[in-house]
Amino acid sequence: MKRRLKQQRPTEDGRAAVPTEAIFQVKVWLIGISPMVWRRVLVSAAFTLCELHGVIQVAMGWDGSISTNSACAPRATGRGRRRRPRPR
């Protein structure tokens, strides 16, 4: 039996508000391989994108050893030391 969520007003930034106790069912599949590999996971609406990334890694059996361009990776801020070009 599915539970209906109460209608809520959008937040100040215009996004739809979702109760934090809500649970989302997410289906993740890998494209470009055969046979198709997919997982269905249940996650809390309160999860961040970084936490969802961790759930997907565990569901797929990955250990996180391969560096990806994910939302959890540190972003380049433009601050810090600049590398000088090497003289040739």
Secondary structure, 3 states (H helix, E strand, C coil): CCCCCCCCCCCCCCCCCCCCCCEEEEEEEECCCCCCEEEEEEEECCCCHHHHHHHHHHHHCCCCCCCCCCCCCCCCCCCCCCCCCCCC
